[in-house]
Amino acid sequence: MHPLMMHCFGLPEGTFNFFMRRDGLMQFVAVEDIGRIVAAVFAASDRFAGITLELAGDESSEDQLATVISEAAGRRIG
């Protein structure tokens, strides 16, 4: 993650300030999943021409995101 983004989220200070309601849910899609879908669409571009695809991912709360980031950072973020 870009260092500026880390500061925007408060990670260096051990906090997590994200742009969602604390009690809300937001859908996230892994970059790898987006890449696989884009590759499939490009490989069959005639089949997907003019079509709009909707992509949805797992729903996570801000607390769940803080837990995942804490595990990845090896220290409590919250």
C-alpha positions, 0 to 999 in steps of 0.5 A: 500500500502506498505510504500516503494511503497508510497515513490517510487510514491512520495505520502508522498511529495504530488506528484505522480510519476508513471511509465507511460507517463503523456499523456498516458493511462494504463489498470488496473484490480481490485484485486477483479476482478482477484480473481473472474476470478481465482476462476472460472478457478480453479472451472472449471480447466478441461474446462480451461486446456491449454487455455491462457486467456487475461484480460483487464481493464479500461484505466486510465491516470496518471491524473485520477490516481492522482485524485483517489488517492487524493480522497482516501488520503483526500488531493491533490496528483498530 
